[in-house]
Amino acid sequence: MNLRALIVDDDSSWQGILSELLTDNGFDVDTASSVDEANAALKANSHRLAVVDLSLSASDHHNQDGLRVLDAIRHLDPNCRAILLTGFATVEIAVKALTDYNAFTFLRKESFKRSEFKEVIQRILVTAPKTDEANASPLNLKPDPVTPAAPTPKALVVDDDAGWRSILEDLLSEADFQPVASASFGEALGLLRKDKFSLAVVDLSLRDGQNLDGVQLLKITQGHHIPTIVVSGLSEPEEIQRIYAEHSISTYIEKQAFDRGAFKRILAETKRSSQTPDELSMLTDREREVLELLAQGLTNKEIAEKLVITTNTVKRHLKAIFEKLDVHTRAAATAIATRGK
């Protein structure tokens, strides 16, 4: 059965924005512009979630219409989870909506983010709807097991410009990445140390127009084998060429020539390539070190000296590497290690 959502807002622009987002997430959408229309929609169909604007008419000076809709949802469609959307909410009204009217959460129109809205939708979908015991099946059938969804890949955004961070976060969310934003080298470094990222989007100029911090981050993301896109205001050809040559970045995009469509295509390509099984990803960190030295032409004894381990330990690592890569010779393992370099 298709998911159904109800949007209650007297602003057609907001109806359009919310309808698009909900449709993209698999919902059939009903819309209403007033309390009466909302009541009719609630009586006509059951809904998995509703997005309700607090104020539904110019005459609603006390901002009660949205609360009246929340109250109707409680009585007419009790399994529906409601999101209160408002440009006028005081703390008192927000608390009232959450506690007295059982709203799932509330979002402010003035700081609305598509990514945040999508996260709320996902939280609602993984939260089981309330079940009325009187309507429960007498057969007491167990629900079919649900296969856990694959985790959303995380993308690190590093830019000291709040406007650019917001743009990049929205585009990454639309591409089904989970953006994690930071505004400085130190903040980004802390995130890289405690979390695992499938992508990084880095501005080079993070300090007084210089590119020192950004370049340092490129070295770190390269060391973590994180595909990295540079989005920067620096446009000197020599600098761009050097960044490509020294840091193995995926793409360099100049801010003054930034194109949303092109960026989204790059994200889609990056995501596809990251979903392709990487033979080396099966190796442990130590096995990667051994393989890298092997690819440089070192003997077992030389590898042991470099890593301060015994030659027998090197042999054990090589045996594990050969098995995981499904090869039988040093040359074949070296070929995989240097592929794409």
MIVEXBA-904728 format. One record per residue (C-alpha): residue in one letter; x, y, z. Coordinates in steps of 0.2 Angstrom, whole numbers, plus 5000, padded with zeros to 4 digits. Layout:
% MIVEXBA-904728
AXYZ;...
//
This chain:
% MIVEXBA-904728
M500050005000;N500750174995;L501150305009;R500050455010;A500450625017;L499350775020;I500050955018;V499051095027;D499651265021;D498751415014;D500351465004;S500351384987;S502251394986;W502551305002;Q501251174996;G502351144980;I503951134989;L503351005002;S502350904989;E503950884979;L504950834994;L503650704999;T503350634982;D505250614980;N505150504996;G503750394989;F502150484996;D500550514988;V500050684993;D498450774998;T498450965001;A497251075011;S497251265013;S496051275028;V495451185044;D493851135035;E494851065020;A496050975032;N494550895041;A493850835024;A495550755019;L495750675036;K494050595035;A494350535017;N496050445019;S497250385032;H498950465032;R500650415038;L501150595041;A500550775040;V501450935038;V500351075046;D500651265045;L500251355061;S499351505054;L498151465040;S497351625037;A497651815039;S496251825052;D497051695063;H497851825074;H498151705088;N498951565077;Q497651435082;D497151355065;G498651245065;L498351185082;R496551145078;V497151035063;L498350945075;D496850915087;A495850845072;I497250735067;R497250655085;H495450615084;L495150575065;D496850495060;P497750445076;N499150345067;C499650505058;R501250585063;A501150775062;I502550905059;L502151085063;L502851205051;T502851385056;G503551555053;F502851625069;A503051495083;T503551545100;V504351425112;E502651415121;I501651365106;A503051235100;V502951155117;K501051155117;A501051075100;L502250935105;T501550895122;D499650935121;Y499350895103;N500650755100;A501550835086;F503050735081;T504150895079;F504151065073;L505151155060;R505351345057;K505051415039;E506351545041;S507751415043;F506951275033;K508251155026;R507751015014;S509050905022;E508350925039;F506550895033;K507150735024;E507950675040;V506250705050;I505350605036;Q506550455038;R506350465057;I504450455055;L504550315043;V505650205055;T504450245070;A503050125070;P501350205069;K500250185084;T499050035084;D497350035091;E497149875100;A495249865095;N495849865077;A497249735079;S497149585069;P496349435078;L497549315070;N499049405078;L500049385063;K501949435065;P502449565052;D503649525039;P505449555044;V506149715037;T507849715029;P508849855037;A509149995024;A510950025019;P511750165029;T511750335021;P513550385016;K514250525025;A515050675016;L516150805025;V515850985020;V517251105024;D516951285020;D517051445031;D515651525021;A513951485029;G513051515012;W514151395003;R514051265017;S512151275015;I512151254996;L513351114997;E512351025011;D510651045002;L511450964986;L512250824995;S510650785004;E509750784987;A511050654981;D510750544996;F512250585006;Q512250635024;P513150805025;V514250845040;A514751025039;S516251115047;A516951285045;S518751265050;F520251155048;G520251105067;E518351065067;A518550955051;L520050865058;G519150815073;L517650745062;L518850645052;R519650565067;K518050515075;D516950465059;K517050375043;F516650475027;S516350425009;L516650595002;A517350765006;V517050934999;V518351055003;D518651235001;L520551275000;S520451455007;L519951425026;R521051565033;D521251745027;G521151705009;Q522651585010;N522551395005;L523651325019;D522251245029;G521351175014;V522851095006;Q523251015023;L521550935023;L521850865006;K523350775012;I522350705026;T520850645016;Q522050575003;G522850475018;H521050415023;H520750365005;I519250485004;P518650544987;T518850734988;I518050874978;V518851044979;V517551184978;S518651344979;G518751524974;L520551494968;S520651494949;E522451504944;P522851364932;E524551324939;E523751304956;I522351194950;Q523551084940;R524751064956;I523251014967;Y522750884954;A524550814953;E524950814971;H523350764980;S522350644969;I520750744971;S519150684961;T518650854954;Y519151044956;I517651164954;E517951354954;K516651444964;Q516451574951;A515951444938;F514951334950;D513451244942;R512251144952;G511751024939;A513550984935;F513950964954;K512450844956;R513150734941;I514850734949;L514050674965;A513050534956;E514650474948;T515650474964;K514250384973;R514250244959;S516050224960;S516050214979;Q514750074978;T515849974966;P516749844977;D518549904980;E519749754981;L520949844993;S519549885005;M519549705011;L521349725018;T521749785035;D522849945038;R524349835041;E524049725026;R523949885015;E525549945022;V526349775017;L525649785000;E526149954997;L527949915001;L527849754991;A527249864976;Q528849974978;G529849814975;L530449784993;T530949604998;N530149525013;K531649565024;E531649745018;I529749755022;A530049685039;E531349805043;K530349955037;L528849905048;V529849835062;I529149665062;T529849485058;T529949415041;N528749275047;T527449405051;V527749485033;K527449305026;R525749285036;H525149455030;L525649415012;K524649255013;A523149345019;I523349475005;F523449344992;E521949254998;K520849414999;L521449474982;D521249304974;V523049304967;H524549194968;T526049294964;R526849454970;A526749534953;A524849504952;A524649584969;T525749734964;A524649754948;I523049774959;A523949894971;T524550004957;R522950004947;G522250174944;K523850264950;
//
